Amino acid sequence: MESVPRHGFPPTPPWCCRYPSTSGPTSEAVWGGPVTIEGFHSHLGHQAAGRPVDAVVLTGAALVTRPGLDALAVDNGRIAWFGRSEDAPRLGLPIHRLDQSADERLLLAPAFVDAHAHVLLTGRGLAGLELGRLGSATELLGAVSTAAARHPGALVHGQGWDHTDWPEGRPATMAELDRAAAGAPVFLTRVEMHSALVSSALVDRVPGVRAADGFTADGWITRDAFALASRAIAGMFTSDQRRAQVRLALGQAVTHGIGTVQEMSAPHINTVEELALTRQEAAAMGVRLPAWWGELATAELLGWATAEGLAGLGGDLNCDGAIGSRTACVGGGYHDHQSGGFLYLDEETAARHVVDCTVAGLQAGFHCIGDEGVGTAARAIARASAELGPDRVRAARHRLEHAEMTDDRAIELMARHGVVASMQPMFEALWGGPGGLYEQRLGVDRPAMNRFGSLHRAGVGLAFGSDSPVTPFSGWEVIRGAVQHWRPAERLDPATAFAATTSGGHASVGDTDRGVLREGAPADLALWSVPELVDGWPDLAAYAPLPSCLATLVDGVAVFDERGLFGRAAA
């Protein structure tokens, strides 16, 4: 294991950015139709699953975790050999050199896994207003006004606002949104997607929302009101728009070296039909997409999930909410509000869910962020283990999503019962550290958050992701967030963080064959142009430029190929 760099981590590093804003329509006319291996170039991953590259030796790129080696053979979608380029001719296979100049530095690595994402919401955010860069309520209202003027009366939707540092000290109000949108419906989700700002026209279109828990007259809605409004939004897009949104999101993923996206769907996020659509588009693009449905187990749901080949019933099955919206259940209460958040599931209900999923051969999982939420979920899994036996529960690899406020007792239970911690290191990068959101909400003396180091030392399996669209698809930024945790005891070394973003994600669904460079492993690969390597790894210092992806392969099929490198290799 390598030593952990002790770089200082600034409160708002420049790499903690939202997706670039998009403009214009997101349709087949813009993106083009599927293309084959021979015609990739710059289609941003929007191609059908094609055939694997022909048997070939790839040279001219350093191999991650394989010091001194720079050649890898791919045959029939699998890694057939790796070694030194001077030994490649002995294989008797065509040799394809990847670097295009003597001074170009390339890195070939396993493709990333994003272990927690919301694909349709990501695409919807990319197609709507991008609010993450706005610095005030005034700017937000200006963006709404511009959008409403462009398409009078149409839904104005956007994602990513965070009023933490806004000069007004508050988000925009419903009355302000009504004026800015000239009476059009408005739905703007906060960055962590547990609350939204809505206009009165939007509220009028959602029966029962005014009486729901979490509704406020100022237009900032949470809890049941947010869930009702979110479901209503789904009906405001056509099937073609939804498909375009999925392609847009997965196109972003593959351009960042991500070959597998673990989709977390739930009734408050999307519909069963939208999940099916998302899986269809992913298959057409060649992107691997294990999926979860976040709803308590019933006999009907268990049968459906099994028949559909879902990984489990979990993901966004909420034990509690989020820190930013003050809905995460926090034992000590919030520092800046007279509240302790909300617990949505009790331990007994959660334990029964785990038992039912285990018996059905499915993963159970829970969204849990506050210490009370995490503790409830961990104890529920322990109760299921007591009923069914520890070996059976451990074999199921149940998951806790986010697990941000994890105390020592919860860590011990997770390790004992084989629970996977599906976490998002960019949360810590964005909101941890002195003066950050966590300090504002929970106080200076808050317990450690996002305890990657403690969990790893205890033997808890880690699977890292983005929670996109909360944070962008970007495996290297995820790794940097774990390596640069502001509390030194919770930092990971690059190799461990990389494993959590590759093989750890695959292992979380029981696939121990992928995510590593070894003979016989599936050729899920990403090729990177690297500004600098430090002890075999990209420079992960806070302000250092990160690698840029040149190609992404899934089972030896290029799903993204910026330079057409693998089209030429197959020709």
N, C-alpha and C positions, 0 to 999 in steps of 0.2 A: 504494500500500500504506500502511496506517495504521501509526503507531508502536505498539509493543507496550507495554501498561501494565506498569509495574514494581511490581506489588503484591507484598507478601510472601505466601508461601504457607505456611499453618500445617501442622504435621505431620498433624493429623487434622481437616480441615475438616468442618463439620456436614453438608455436602451429599454427602459420600462415604458414602452409606448403602445398605443393602441394600433389597430390595423390602419394602414393608409386609407384615407377617405376615397370613395369611389364616386364616379359621376356617370350619368347616362344610364341607359337601360342595361339590365343584366339578362340577356336572352340568348337564344341560339344564334341570332343574327350577329351578336357581338362576339360570342365565344367560339362559334363554329361548331361543327359536329365532331363526332369521334374520329380519330385518326389511328393509323396502325403504327407499329414499331418503326417502319421505314419513313414515317412522315412526322416525327415529333416536333423538333425544333422548339418553338416558344409558345406552345398551346397551354401552358400552365396546368398540365396534368389532365386536361379535359379530353382524354382519349379512352377508347374501349380497352378492356383487357385483351391483350394480344398474345402472341406466342413468346416464350422465353428467348433470349438471345441465343444464337447458335453457340456450340461449344467453343470457348475462346479463353485465352489468358489475358487478363487485364494487367497492364504494367504502368509504371509512372506515377503511382500514388502510394504514399505511406499507408500501412495498415494499422488502424487503431488497435491498441492493446497487443500488437505484435511488433515489438521494436526491431528495427533493422530489416524488416520484410517489406517488399514493395510490389508483389505480384500475387494475383489470385485468379484461379481458373473457375469458370462457371460452366456447368453442363446440365442441361435438362432442368433448369430452375434451381439447382443446388450448387453449393460450394464444393468443387471437386478437389481443389488443391490450393495451398498458399505457400509462398516461399520468396526467394530472391529472383529478381528479373533475369539475372545471368543464368539461372537454372531453368527458366521457362522453355527454351527450345527443346529440351529433352522430352517434354510432354507430347510433342508432335502435333500440337494444336495451333490454330491461327493465333497470332499475338497482336493485341491491339493496345497501342500506347495511348494513355489518356491525357497526359500533359501535352500542351501545345507549344511550350517554350521552355528553355533551360531554367529560367528564373521563376517558373510557376510552381507553387507548392500546393499539392493536392493531398487529400486525406480520404481514404475509403473506409467506411465504417458500417456497422449494422444500421439499418433504417430505424428511425425513432418510432416509439409507440407513444401516443397521447392517451394516457390512461383515464381521462375524464374530460369529455367534451359534449357540447350540444350543437350538432352539426347544422340543423335547420335554423336555430337561433343565430348561429354564427353567420350563416349566409344572409339571414334577414337583416342582421346588423350591418353587414357590408353593403347591402342594397339600400339601407335606409340612412338616417342621419348618424354620423359618427360624432359622438358627444364627449369622448374621452379627453380631447385636447382643450375643451372650453374652460375658461378661467373665471366665469361669473354667471350669475343668473341672467344678466343682461345679454351676454353673448348667446346663451341658450335660447332666449326669447327671439333674438335676431335670427338665429338659424331656423327656428320654427316659422317665423314670419316669411322668410325667403322661400322655404319649402311650400308653405301654404299658398303663396302667391303664384308659384310655378304650376301648381295643380289645385285650383280652387275646389274646396269641398272634399277633397280626397283625404284619406287617412295620412296623418303625419306620424311616422314611427321612427324611433331611434334608440340607441343603446349606449351606455357607458358613462353617463354623467356622474360626477362625484363632487359634491359641494363642500368637501372638507376644508378647503383653503379659499373658498370664494369670499370676496369682500363683503357680500351681503350677509354672510353667515347663515344662509338658508337657501333652499332651492326655489325655483319659480313657483308661484301659486296657481291655482286653478283659474282664478279671475284673470291673471296675467296671460296664461296660456290661451284662454278664450279670446282675448283681444289680439294676441299675436297671430293666432290661427284663423282669425275672422270667422269663428264659429265652426271650424272643421274639427273632426275628432283627432285627438292627440294622445299618443301612448309612448312614453319615454322611460325605459327601464334604467334603474340605477346600475352602477358598474357591477355589483355582485349579483344582480338579477333576483333580488328578493323584495323589491319594491319598485314603484313606478310613479311618475307624474302623469296625470290624466286631465283632460279638459272635460267640461260639462257635456259636450256633444258625445264624447266617448262614453261617459257614464250613462247617458240616456240610452245608449245602444246595448247596455249590459244589464239585463233584468236582475234585480236583487242585490246589486252591488252596493247601493247606498246603505242597506241594512246589514251588510256583511261585516264581520270582525275585521278591523284594520282599515276601514274606510274613514277618511277625514275630509272635511269640507274644504280644506286648503289644497286638495288634489294629490297629496303624497300618500299613496295607498300601499298597504302591506297585507300579509297573512291571507285570509280568505278572500278579501276584496281583490287583492293582487291576483290570486289564482283564478277567480271568476273572470276578471278582465283579460288575463293572459289567454284563457281558453276562447274567449270571444274574438280575440285578435286572429286566431288561427282561421276563422271562417271568413276573414276579409281578404284572403289571398287565393288566387286561382291555382289549380294544380300545376299549370305551366310555370307560374311564378315560384311555387315551392320547389319544383325541380331545378329551376335556374338558381335558386338560393342554395340548394344542396351542392350543386356543381361548383358554385362560387366558393363555398366554404372548403370543400375537399380540394379544390384547386389551390387554395392557400396552403392547405396542409402539406400537399406533396411538394410544393416549392420550398418547403422548410425541412425536407428530408424525412417526413413522417409517412410511413407506409401503412400503419395501423392506427385507426382512430376508434377508441372505445366510447360508444355512444350511450349517453345517459338520458333516456326518455322517461316521461312521467305524465300523468293526466294533466297536471298544471303547467306543463311545458309544451306538449304537442299531443296529437291524437295517434291512435293505433294506425290509422291510415297513413299519417305522415311518417311514422316510423317505418312502415313498409316501403313507402316511397324513397325514404333516405337509404334504406338497405339496397333497394333496386339500383339507385344511381351509383352507389358505392361499388356495387358489383360490376356495373357497366364500365366504370372508370378503373377497375382493377385495384381499388383500395380495400384493404381488409377492415371490416367494421363489426366486431363483436358488439352486442347490444344488450342493454338492461332496461327493464320497465320498472319504474318506481311506484309500486302499489302493493298494499298488504295482500298476502297470499290468500286466495280462495281456491277451491277445487277447480273451478272454471279457469281461473287465471293460471294456475299451475299447469293444467292441461294445455292451454293455449301457448304458454311460454315454452313448454317442452316441444310441442309440435312445430313451433316456429323456429326452433333452434336458438332461442335466446340464451345468453349466459346466465341470467338470473333475474330475480325480482329484487331490485335494489337501485343503487346509484342515487337518484334524487328522491328516495323515500325518506322524508325529512323527520329526524328526531327533533331538530330545532331549526333556527333560521340563520341569520348572518350578523356579524359584528357591525358592519356599516349601517345596517338598517335597525340595529339594536333588537333583533329578534332571536339571535343566538342565546341559548339558556346559560347564563353565567351565575355561578353560585354566589359570588361576592357582589353581584349587582354591577350596574354600569356607573362609571365615575362621573359621566356627564349627563346622567338622566336617572330619574327615580323609577328604575325598572330593572328587572333581572332577566328580561327576555321571555321566551315562551318554549315550553316543552310540548311537542306535538304528539309524541308517543310515550306511553308508560312502559315500564320494564316488562311487565307481563305480556302486553300485546306484542312488543318487539320480540320477546323470547318465543312466543307461539309462531311468529312469522319465520324465525330462524329454524325452528323444528320442522315446520311444514316444508320449507325450501330444501332443507337437508334430506328429508325423507324422499322428496321428489327428484333429488339429484341436481338441484339448481343452487346457485350462489344466492345467499341473502346479503343485503348490504343496506347501509343507512348513511344519509347525509347527517353529519354531526360536527359542530364547530365549537360551541361553548363547552366548558368542563362538565356541566350537567348533561348536556346532550351526548358527549363522548362517553361519559361514565354510564349513562343509561344503556347505550348501545353495547358497550363492552360487557356489562353485567348480564344483558339479555343473552349474549352469545354464551357466556359462562353457564347460565341456567339451561340453555339448550344442550350444552355439553354434559351437564349433570344428568339430563333426561335420556340422551341418546348414546352417551359414551364419548370420551374425548377423541378417540381415533376417527370416529365418523365425522365429527364436527371439524376437526383439523383438515381432513381430506377434502372438505367442501370449499376451503379457502374463502370463507366469508370476508366481506370487505367493509371497511369504514372509510367513507369519502370525506376528505378534508382533515378531520381529526386534528384541528388546530390547537385546542386547549386540552392537551392530553397529560393528565397527572401520572405519577409513578404507578399508582394502582391500576389505572387503565392500561398503561404500557405492559405491566406484568400480565394482565388478563389477555391482552392481544397476543403476546408472545406465547403464552401457554396454550392458547386455543387456535393457533395458526391463522390469525386474522391478518389480512393484507391492509396496510395503510396506503390508501390512494390519496396522494397529497399534491399540492400545487406550490412549489417553492417561490414562484413569482409573487404570491400573496405576501410573503415575508419581505421580498424585495420592494414591493410597492408600499406596504403599510406598516412594516415593522420598524424597529429602531427608534431612537429618541425623536420625539416630536411627531411621530407618524400616527396614523389612524388608530392603531391598537392602543397607543399611549393615550390619545385623546378620549377614547371610549372607555378604557379600562384602568387608566392611571399609571403613574410612573412605577409603582410597586407591583404591577401586574405579574403573574407567573409567565414563564417562558412560553412562547408560542411556536408552533411548527417545529417540534422537537425531532428533527431528522436524525441528529447524532444519537440522541438517547434511544430512539426507536431502533436504529440500526444496531447499536451495541447490545440491545436486549434481544436481538434476533428476530425482530418483526420484519416481514417482507415489505419492501417499499416499491410502489409503482407511481411514477410521477406523470403529471399532465398539466394542462393549462386551465381547465374549466372554461375553455373558449365558449362564448365570447367575453367572459370576464377578463381573461388575459389572452394575448394572441397565441396562435400556434407558433412555437419556436423552441425546439428542443435544447439548443445551446443556451438560450436565456433561462430556461428552466434549470439546467445544470448550474449555470452561474449563480442563480438564486440560492441553490443548496450549498454551493462551495463558499459563498460570500455571506452566509447568515451572520447577522450583526452580533449574535452571541457566539463566541468562538467554540464553546462546548457543543453547539448544535450544528456546526459545519460538517460537511462531508468532503472527503478527498474527491478529485475528479473522477477516478475510476469507479468509485461507489455510486456517485451521482449519475454517471453515465449508465451504469448497469440498471439503476432504477428507472431510467428513461428508455431502456431498450429491453433487455432480457427480463427485468422485473415486471414490466407491463405484460409481456407474454406469459410469464410464470403465474401472474395473477389469475389467468384463466386456464391454468393447467398445461400450458404449452411450454415445455422446457427445452424445446429443440431450436427455437428461434432466438434472434437477438444476439448471437455470438458469431465470431469468425472461427469456424472449425469445419473440417471436412465432413460433408454429408448434411450440413445444416442448410435450410432453405436460403436461397440467395435474396434475402431482404436486405438491400444495401442502399447506402447514400454516398454520393461523391461530393466532396466539399473542396472549394478553393479557400485556402487557409492563409490569413495574413502572417501568422507566426505560430510556431509550435514551441511549447515550453515543456520539456521532459515528455515529449510525445503527445501532448495535449494542446489544443488551442489556448491562447492566452485568455484566461477568464477573469482578469482584473476588471474592476467596475467599469472603466471607460474604454477598455480595449475593443477594437472592432472584432466582431464575431465572424466565423466562417459563413460563406454564402454557398447555397446548394446549387450544384450543377446537374444532378440527376438523382432520381429515386427509383429503385427497383423493388418490386414485390414478387417473390417467387421467380426471380430472374426476368420479369417483364418490366420494362421501363415505363412507369406511369408518369414520369416527368423527366425531360431530357432537354435542357436548355440549349445545348450545342449540337444536338443530334449525334452525340458520341456513340450511343448504342444502336442507333439506326445504321451507322457505318459498320459497327462491329458485326451486325447481323447480316449485312449485305454480302 
